[in-house]
Amino acid sequence: MSASATPLPLAAGTGAAGDLQPISLQSATTEPAWVRRTLIAAALLFLTFFLFIPLVSVFYEGLKKGWEVYLAAVTEPDAVSAIKLTLLAAFISVPLNLVFGVAAAWAIAKFDFRGKSVVLTLIDLPFSVSPVIAGLIYVLLFGLQGWWGEWLRDHDLKIVFAVPGIVLATVFVTFPFVARELIPLMQAQGTEQEEAARVLGASGWQMFRRVTLPNIKWALLYGVILCNARAMGEFGAVSVVSGHIRGQTNTMPLHIEILYNEYQFAASFAVASLLALLALVSLVLKYIVEQRVKAELQNNTEATT
């Protein structure tokens, strides 16, 4: 045996005369078959009762009375207004969070400055604060009895119980997603490539476009997908600042709640199925991005070896 070879683990008393015999590394680190099957069955059972059955029931209840009732529920004016407002809030908040996430990740990962830990804490704030509290904060600031309420009223501006308040609440609850996907990746990548590009005479924009952006593109897309899914499904913060005005400030989750409280079950499940379908599309996109990331990592590993 060479000096660099690693011997297999030995177990005493396994041979015919009690000699030490090698143990398979695979058998020493692999659970018994019954343990694996039990864990897989438990996971599938949990997913069945808490994910698959509720998801199927939403589509079943929405389509139970036929396509005519379903289409009428999702095309009536209040539902169309809720769908448009949901898409509008996501359309505005996601690009804003994309810009903020890239800028925050760039500053935190590439530079050292006083207060970096405070910035990281503030980025995580929406994860620790209830969305309802976030909505109340905007009411306190921009409501009629709020700090700037009289000034907004005198200038004929309306934020709370209007579209701007819904957009602000959506931005608040979604802004950590892009930044939190990019920061660990950019910290792991370091600054060597940017420094090399700077030495070669690249400008800041050229350095970002040709060096940084290609390295973070999949994490950036992953964060955007998560941000968009949360923006479309947000309920708590939007509920506080919307005022529940039908046809004006109701998003899809709020419209579903109103229909359900009015015992319009078929209509509420029809709109809920549409929201669930949007969520499933986000999951499919998320899966595609994950597979592309794995394929790219595998190609890079094969290229280096």
Buried (B, 14 or more C-beta within 10 A) or exposed (E): EEEEEEEEEEEEEEEEEEEEEEEEEEEEEEEEEEEEEEEEEEEEEEEEEEEEEEBEEBBEBBBBBEEEBBEBBBEEEBBEBBBEBBBBBBEBBBEBBBEBBBEBBBBBBBEEEEEEEEEBEEBEEBEEBEBEEBBBBBBBBBBEEBEBBEEBEEEEEBBBBBBBBBBBBBBBBBBBBBBBBBBEBBEEBEBEBBEEBBEEEBEEEEBBEEBBEEBBBBBBBBBBBBBBBBBBBBBBBBBBBBBEEEEBBBBBBBBBBBBBEEEBBBBBBBBBBBBBEBBEEBEEBBEEBEEBBEEEEEEEEEEEE
